[in-house]
Amino acid sequence: MRSINLAFLLDIDDYNTWRKCEKQLSMRTGDSIKDYEIDSLKRFVHMLLDNGSDIQDCDDFFLSFEIPQIGKEFDLLKFCEGTIFNIELKSEPIDEERIIKQLNQNRYYLGSVWGNVSSYTYIFSTNTLYYYDGAELHVVSFDELSNALKENKTKEIDDISRLFKPSDYLISPLNTPEKFINNQYFLNNQQQQIKEDVIKACTKSGSQTIGITGIAGTGKTLLLYDIAKELSAMGRCCIINCAILCNGHYYINKAFEKIDIINVKDSINIDYSKYDFVLVDEAQRIYNKNLKKIVEESNANKITVIFSYDNKQVLSRAERNKKITEEIQKMLSIKEFKLSEKIRTNPEIASFIRKAMVPTFFDSNMASRAVDTVLSIIDKNTEKSSKELSTEIINTLILKGYCDLQKYPSVRILYCKTKEYAKDLINYHCNKSYKFINYSSSHYCYDEYRDYDTPYCSDTHHIIGQEFDNVIVVMDSNFGYDKSLQSSQHPTPDYLYTKLFYQEITRVRNKLAIIVVNNENVYNTLMNIVQPE
């Protein structure tokens, strides 16, 4: 996307011609700007030019930029040496509280990449310009904005998308509990909509059973904990975690008087009558007896229960075979809410994970599915331009693994012959801010993966629900490929190495390193993914 001079679009009256010109100038691939938005923008530019600005001051604006994956959009951005100008355009008046809320959100996103933010909102119908200083909203003249634009030297930005890393804004309440407690985060559009729908359902009389699902990295845990925070103002909440509690759980538990976080093992013996809401995280791992107890108590005490789950994130044969998510889905009183993978997951990492689990290459069946996908996209987006359609089609085909255009600069595949050297490589990466996640050990006998342990590593069961910027894992002779990723039997017969591996690599936000130890089959397969011939 390129910055543009807003004055270049000023004299184009026909809306469709205006949109065509804007797309040509900006190289923007997002949705087309609506008629009323065009009117607001043109009036805004006229006001600038009539109050001290010239064409030069209208230069280098990014129009309708959206942070990739998050869906956060800004009407106008201009990067300068000392500040970044953010100007939001409204066609009709809105109350000042909503203006402040939006500008505060914008300052949160923009401040992390540029520091100082100059925040404005322009109301077209009343021809009113507001300036927000971070504390109060002020009505200001266009002379003041014109002078501010002249006083700040423009900073050229080659690729605005590179400034914004989605992982910088999508916090994990368990890994950064301080930010969660202090409200230093925002939900994306889809999370916010689901939250509003869930809260609305929770206000109905009687007990409700609600399900939230989504694959790893879509923000289920953040959404569930944010919902709990909201519900705690309406009643007492119990969060049942179906995994090992970490420091983040204890930190949050201590911070909120009306939220209790407990381990699923204790869910049999608690007094449910004191709770208004029960939220179950990682519910795909719950035991049938615990699920039965929760259901019985919720019915008896008219408690609303919210389950968060992903049937792919199971670690053992028992968890896979009991099909607990199917049982939960049968008892839902309202529709299941689903978070889509494109919201939070890094597309590059998501693509690699799919291929690492099932490294199939393009064949006739995939071709047929790819064609169906393309036809579906075209059918649902009849109003989009051919360029917009092309972009969406390519991105979707890459995301679904139907084509190999995706590059993997954030994935590192290393090979070594011995455990000793592998451990040296692990320590090297740990010193470079990587988190080493080792496979959960057997409780019954010697486990060879214990040889890789370092003072700072965690095993699979201890990182469930958590996220890390950079992750390093090991693959050795226990793994192999036959159409999909296969593994030998774990010393604990119920554990599945392939599921443990999937859990580990889906914890990563930015960079992934895999050390392959003395297994050329696995190494060559992974290398064919990241560096195809």
C-alpha positions in Angstrom: 0.0 0.0 0.0 1.2 3.5 -0.9 0.6 6.9 0.7 -1.2 9.4 -1.5 -1.9 13.1 -1.9 -5.5 13.6 -0.9 -5.8 16.7 -3.1 -5.4 14.5 -6.2 -8.9 13.1 -5.6 -10.6 16.3 -4.9 -12.2 17.2 -8.2 -13.5 13.8 -9.2 -17.3 13.8 -8.9 -18.3 10.3 -10.0 -18.0 7.9 -7.1 -16.9 4.9 -9.2 -14.3 6.9 -11.0 -13.1 8.3 -7.6 -12.7 4.8 -6.3 -10.8 3.6 -9.4 -8.4 6.5 -9.1 -7.9 6.0 -5.3 -7.1 2.3 -5.8 -4.6 3.1 -8.6 -2.8 5.8 -6.5 -2.8 3.9 -3.2 -2.4 0.3 -4.5 -4.8 -0.6 -1.6 -6.4 -4.0 -1.6 -9.1 -3.6 1.0 -12.8 -2.9 0.6 -14.0 -0.1 -1.6 -14.6 3.2 0.2 -18.3 4.0 0.5 -20.0 7.1 -1.1 -20.6 8.8 2.2 -17.0 8.2 3.2 -15.9 9.9 0.0 -18.1 12.9 0.7 -16.6 13.2 4.2 -13.1 13.0 3.0 -13.5 15.5 0.2 -15.1 18.0 2.6 -12.3 17.5 5.0 -9.7 18.2 2.3 -11.5 21.3 1.2 -11.5 22.6 4.8 -7.8 22.0 5.0 -7.1 23.9 1.8 -9.4 26.8 2.8 -7.7 27.2 6.1 -4.0 27.6 5.5 -3.0 24.3 4.0 -1.7 23.8 0.4 -1.4 20.7 -1.8 1.9 19.8 -0.3 0.3 19.5 3.2 -2.1 16.9 1.7 0.7 14.6 0.7 1.8 11.3 2.2 -1.5 10.2 3.7 -2.4 6.5 4.1 -6.1 6.2 3.4 -8.2 3.4 5.0 -5.2 1.3 6.2 -6.0 -1.9 8.0 -3.6 -3.8 10.3 -3.2 -7.3 8.7 -5.1 -10.1 10.4 -6.5 -7.9 13.2 -9.1 -5.9 11.2 -8.2 -2.7 12.9 -8.7 0.2 10.4 -7.6 3.8 10.4 -9.3 6.4 8.1 -6.2 8.6 7.7 -2.6 8.3 8.8 0.3 10.5 8.2 3.8 9.7 9.5 6.0 12.6 10.5 9.4 12.9 12.2 7.9 13.9 15.5 4.5 12.3 15.4 1.9 10.3 13.5 -1.3 12.1 12.6 -4.5 9.9 12.9 -7.7 11.5 11.6 -11.0 9.6 11.8 -13.8 10.7 9.5 -17.5 10.5 10.6 -20.5 11.3 8.4 -22.9 11.8 11.3 -22.4 13.0 14.9 -21.6 10.5 17.5 -21.3 11.0 21.3 -17.9 12.1 22.6 -17.5 9.0 24.7 -17.4 6.9 21.5 -15.0 9.3 19.9 -12.6 9.1 22.8 -12.9 5.3 23.0 -11.9 4.9 19.3 -9.1 7.4 19.5 -7.7 5.7 22.6 -7.8 2.4 20.8 -5.9 4.0 17.9 -3.3 5.5 20.2 -2.7 2.1 21.7 -2.0 0.5 18.2 -0.1 3.5 16.8 1.9 4.5 19.9 3.7 1.1 20.0 5.2 1.7 16.5 5.7 5.5 16.4 5.5 6.9 19.9 3.7 10.2 19.8 0.2 10.3 18.2 -1.8 13.3 17.2 -5.5 12.3 17.3 -8.3 14.0 15.5 -11.9 13.2 14.5 -13.8 15.1 11.8 -17.7 15.2 11.7 -18.9 15.8 8.2 -22.6 16.7 8.9 -21.7 19.4 11.6 -18.3 20.3 10.0 -16.7 19.9 13.4 -13.0 19.0 14.1 -12.1 17.4 17.4 -8.6 17.1 18.9 -7.9 14.5 21.6 -4.9 15.1 23.8 -5.0 11.7 25.6 -7.2 13.0 28.4 -9.8 15.4 27.0 -11.6 16.1 23.7 -11.4 19.6 22.3 -13.1 21.3 19.4 -10.4 22.9 17.3 -10.1 25.0 14.1 -8.7 23.7 10.8 -6.1 26.5 11.1 -4.6 24.6 14.1 -4.5 21.3 12.2 -3.0 23.0 9.1 -0.3 24.6 11.2 0.5 21.3 12.9 0.8 19.5 9.5 3.2 22.3 8.3 5.3 22.1 11.5 6.0 18.4 11.2 8.3 17.0 8.5 6.9 14.0 6.7 8.6 10.7 7.1 8.5 8.4 4.1 7.2 4.9 4.7 8.0 2.2 2.1 5.8 -0.5 3.5 3.3 0.4 6.2 2.3 -3.2 6.9 5.8 -4.0 8.1 5.4 -1.5 11.0 2.5 -3.4 12.5 3.0 -7.0 13.8 -0.3 -8.5 14.8 1.4 -10.5 17.6 2.4 -7.2 19.3 -1.2 -6.5 20.0 -2.8 -9.9 20.6 -1.7 -10.6 24.2 -1.9 -13.9 26.0 -3.6 -13.4 29.4 -1.5 -16.2 30.8 1.9 -15.0 29.6 1.3 -11.3 30.1 -1.3 -11.2 32.9 -0.3 -7.7 33.9 -1.4 -6.3 30.6 -4.7 -8.3 30.8 -5.4 -7.1 34.4 -4.6 -3.5 33.4 -6.7 -3.6 30.2 -3.7 -3.0 28.0 -5.2 -4.9 25.1 -8.1 -4.8 22.6 -10.2 -7.6 21.0 -10.3 -7.8 17.3 -13.6 -7.2 15.5 -14.6 -10.9 15.5 -13.7 -11.4 19.1 -15.6 -8.3 20.1 -18.8 -9.4 18.2 -18.7 -12.9 19.8 -18.2 -11.3 23.2 -21.2 -9.1 22.8 -23.3 -12.0 21.6 -22.2 -14.2 24.6 -22.8 -11.4 27.1 -26.3 -10.9 25.7 -27.0 -14.6 26.0 -25.8 -14.5 29.6 -28.4 -11.9 30.5 -31.3 -14.2 29.7 -33.1 -15.9 32.5 -32.2 -19.5 33.4 -29.0 -21.3 32.6 -27.4 -21.2 29.2 -24.8 -23.5 27.7 -22.5 -21.7 25.2 -19.6 -22.9 23.1 -16.6 -21.0 21.7 -14.3 -22.9 19.3 -11.4 -22.1 17.0 -8.0 -23.6 16.1 -4.8 -22.9 18.0 -3.8 -19.2 17.9 -7.2 -17.7 17.2 -7.5 -16.0 20.7 -10.0 -18.3 22.5 -8.3 -18.0 25.9 -8.0 -14.2 25.7 -11.7 -14.0 24.6 -12.8 -16.3 27.4 -10.9 -14.5 30.1 -12.2 -11.1 28.8 -15.7 -12.4 28.9 -15.1 -13.6 32.5 -13.9 -10.1 33.4 -17.1 -8.6 32.0 -19.3 -11.2 33.6 -17.7 -10.7 37.0 -19.5 -7.3 37.2 -22.8 -9.2 36.9 -22.0 -12.1 39.2 -19.4 -14.5 40.5 -17.4 -16.5 38.0 -15.5 -19.7 38.1 -12.9 -20.5 35.4 -12.2 -24.2 35.2 -8.9 -24.9 33.4 -8.5 -28.3 31.9 -4.7 -28.2 32.0 -1.9 -27.5 34.5 -2.2 -24.1 36.1 0.6 -21.7 35.4 1.8 -18.5 37.1 -0.5 -16.4 34.9 -3.5 -18.2 36.3 -2.5 -17.5 39.9 -1.7 -13.9 39.1 -5.2 -13.3 37.5 -6.9 -15.3 40.3 -5.5 -13.0 42.9 -6.3 -9.8 41.0 -10.1 -10.3 40.6 -12.3 -10.7 43.7 -15.2 -12.3 41.8 -13.2 -14.7 39.6 -11.9 -18.0 40.9 -9.6 -20.1 38.7 -9.4 -23.7 39.5 -7.9 -26.9 38.0 -10.3 -29.3 36.5 -9.3 -31.9 39.0 -10.9 -29.8 41.7 -14.2 -29.2 39.8 -15.8 -32.3 41.3 -15.7 -31.0 44.9 -16.4 -27.2 44.6 -19.6 -25.6 45.7 -21.2 -24.5 42.5 -24.2 -22.8 44.2 -22.0 -19.7 44.9 -21.3 -19.1 41.2 -23.5 -17.4 38.5 -21.2 -18.3 35.6 -18.8 -21.2 34.9 -16.3 -20.9 32.1 -14.3 -24.0 31.0 -11.0 -23.5 29.1 -9.4 -26.3 27.0 -12.7 -28.1 27.4 -11.7 -30.7 24.8 -9.5 -32.3 27.5 -12.1 -32.6 30.3 -13.0 -35.9 31.8 -16.6 -37.2 31.3 -17.3 -37.3 35.1 -16.2 -33.7 35.4 -18.4 -32.6 32.5 -21.3 -34.5 33.9 -20.8 -32.8 37.3 -20.7 -29.3 35.7 -23.9 -30.0 33.7 -25.8 -31.3 36.7 -24.7 -28.4 38.9 -25.5 -25.8 36.3 -29.0 -27.2 35.8 -29.6 -27.4 39.5 -28.3 -23.9 40.3 -29.3 -22.2 37.0 -25.7 -21.4 36.1 -24.6 -20.3 32.7 -21.7 -22.4 31.4 -19.3 -21.3 28.6 -17.1 -24.0 27.0 -14.0 -23.0 25.0 -12.5 -25.9 23.0 -10.6 -27.1 19.9 -11.0 -30.8 19.1 -7.6 -30.8 17.4 -5.7 -29.9 20.6 -5.8 -33.3 22.3 -2.6 -34.9 23.6 -3.6 -38.5 24.2 -5.6 -41.4 22.8 -8.1 -41.2 25.6 -8.8 -37.5 24.9 -9.1 -38.2 21.2 -11.4 -41.3 21.6 -13.9 -39.8 24.1 -14.9 -37.1 21.6 -15.8 -34.7 24.3 -16.4 -31.7 22.0 -19.1 -33.7 20.3 -20.8 -34.2 23.7 -20.5 -30.5 24.4 -21.9 -29.5 21.1 -25.0 -31.7 21.7 -25.9 -29.7 24.9 -25.4 -26.2 23.6 -28.5 -24.0 24.1 -27.5 -21.5 21.5 -25.3 -21.7 18.4 -21.6 -22.4 18.6 -19.4 -19.3 18.2 -16.3 -19.9 16.0 -13.2 -17.9 15.8 -11.6 -18.0 12.3 -7.9 -18.8 11.9 -7.2 -15.7 9.8 -7.8 -13.4 12.7 -4.9 -14.3 14.9 -2.7 -16.9 13.4 0.4 -15.8 11.5 -0.4 -17.0 8.0 3.2 -18.0 7.3 3.3 -20.2 10.5 -0.2 -21.5 10.0 0.7 -22.6 6.4 3.9 -24.3 7.6 2.1 -26.1 10.4 -0.5 -27.5 8.1 2.2 -28.8 5.7 4.3 -30.2 8.5 1.4 -32.3 9.7 0.2 -33.4 6.3 2.9 -32.5 3.6 0.8 -33.5 0.6 1.7 -32.0 -2.7 -0.8 -30.7 -5.2 -2.8 -33.6 -6.8 -6.1 -34.0 -8.7 -8.1 -34.0 -5.5 -6.5 -30.9 -4.2 -7.0 -29.3 -7.6 -10.7 -30.0 -7.4 -11.0 -28.5 -3.9 -9.0 -25.5 -5.0 -11.4 -24.9 -7.9 -14.4 -25.2 -5.5 -12.7 -22.7 -3.1 -12.1 -20.2 -6.0 -15.7 -20.5 -7.2 -17.0 -20.0 -3.6 -14.9 -16.8 -3.1 -16.1 -15.4 -6.4 -19.7 -16.2 -5.6 -19.5 -14.4 -2.2 -17.7 -11.3 -3.4 -19.5 -10.2 -6.5 -19.0 -6.5 -5.7 -15.2 -6.7 -5.4 -12.9 -5.6 -8.2 -10.9 -8.2 -10.1 -7.7 -7.2 -8.3 -9.4 -7.5 -4.9 -10.7 -10.9 -5.9 -7.3 -12.1 -7.1 -5.7 -11.1 -3.9 -8.3 -12.9 -1.7 -8.1 -16.0 -3.9 -4.3 -16.2 -3.7 -4.2 -15.6 0.0 -6.9 -18.2 0.6 -5.3 -20.8 -1.6 -2.0 -20.3 0.3 -3.7 -20.4 3.7 -5.4 -23.7 2.8 -2.3 -25.2 1.4 -3.5 -25.5 -2.2 -0.5 -23.7 -3.6 3.1 -23.3 -2.6 3.6 -19.5 -3.1 4.1 -19.1 0.7 7.6 -18.3 1.8 8.9 -19.3 5.3 11.5 -16.7 6.5 10.3 -17.2 10.1 10.8 -21.0 10.1 14.3 -22.5 10.7 15.0 -26.2 10.1 18.3 -27.4 11.5 19.9 -30.8 11.3 22.4 -32.5 13.6 23.5 -36.1 14.3 23.8 -36.3 18.1 21.8 -35.3 21.2 24.8 -33.5 22.5 25.0 -31.1 19.6 21.2 -30.8 19.6 21.4 -29.6 23.1 24.1 -27.0 22.2 21.7 -25.7 19.5 18.8 -25.6 22.0 20.9 -23.5 24.4 22.0 -21.2 21.6 18.4 -20.5 20.7 17.3 -20.1 24.3 20.0 -17.4 24.6 18.3 -15.8 21.5 14.9 -15.5 23.3 13.5 -18.8 22.0 11.3 -21.0 24.3 12.3 -24.6 24.3 9.3 -26.9 24.6 10.1 -30.6 25.3 7.8 -33.5 25.0 6.0 -34.5 28.1 7.9 -37.3 29.8 6.6 -40.7 31.0 5.7 -41.1 34.6 6.5 -44.8 34.5 9.9 -45.3 32.9 13.0 -43.6 31.4 12.2 -41.1 28.7 14.9 -40.3 26.2 13.7 -36.7 25.7 14.7 -35.9 29.3 18.3 -35.8 27.9 17.3 -32.5 26.2 16.0 -30.8 29.3 17.5 -27.4 30.2 16.8 -25.3 33.3 14.5 -23.1 31.2 12.5 -25.6 29.2 8.8 -26.6 29.7 7.1 -29.7 28.7 4.0 -29.9 26.5 1.4 -30.2 29.3 2.8 -27.2 31.1 2.4 -24.7 28.1 -1.2 -25.5 27.2 -3.1 -22.3 26.5 0.1 -20.2 26.5 1.9 -18.4 23.7 5.6 -17.5 23.1 7.2 -15.2 20.5 9.8 -17.7 19.4 9.7 -21.5 19.9 12.2 -24.3 19.4 11.4 -28.0 19.3 13.1 -31.3 18.6 12.2 -34.1 16.1 14.2 -37.3 16.1 13.8 -41.0 15.1 10.4 -41.2 16.8 8.9 -39.3 13.9 8.5 -40.1 10.2 6.3 -39.4 7.2 3.8 -41.6 5.3 1.4 -39.2 3.7 1.1 -37.5 7.1 3.3 -37.1 10.1 3.6 -40.4 12.0 5.3 -41.3 15.3 6.4 -44.3 17.3 4.7 -45.1 20.6 5.3 -42.8 23.6 6.6 -44.5 26.8 3.3 -43.5 28.3 1.1 -45.5 25.9 -1.8 -43.0 26.0 0.3 -40.0 24.9 0.6 -39.3 21.1 3.9 -37.8 19.9 2.2 -36.2 16.9 -0.4 -34.4 19.1 2.3 -33.3 21.5 4.3 -31.9 18.6 1.2 -30.1 17.2 0.5 -28.5 20.6 4.1 -27.3 20.8 4.4 -25.7 17.4 1.0 -24.0 17.7 2.3 -22.0 20.7 4.5 -19.8 18.5 3.7 -16.2 17.5 6.7 -15.1 15.4 9.5 -17.5 14.8 9.8 -21.3 14.9 12.9 -23.5 14.9 12.9 -27.2 14.6 16.0 -29.3 15.3 15.9 -32.6 13.5 18.2 -35.2 15.2 19.6 -38.0 13.0 16.5 -38.3 10.9 17.1 -37.5 7.2 13.6 -38.5 6.1 12.0 -35.9 8.4 14.6 -33.3 7.6 14.2 -33.6 3.8 10.4 -33.5 4.1 10.5 -30.3 6.2 13.1 -28.8 3.9 10.9 -29.6 0.8 8.2 -27.5 2.5 10.3 -24.4 3.3 12.7 -24.7 0.3 10.9 -26.5 -2.5 12.9 -27.4 -5.6 
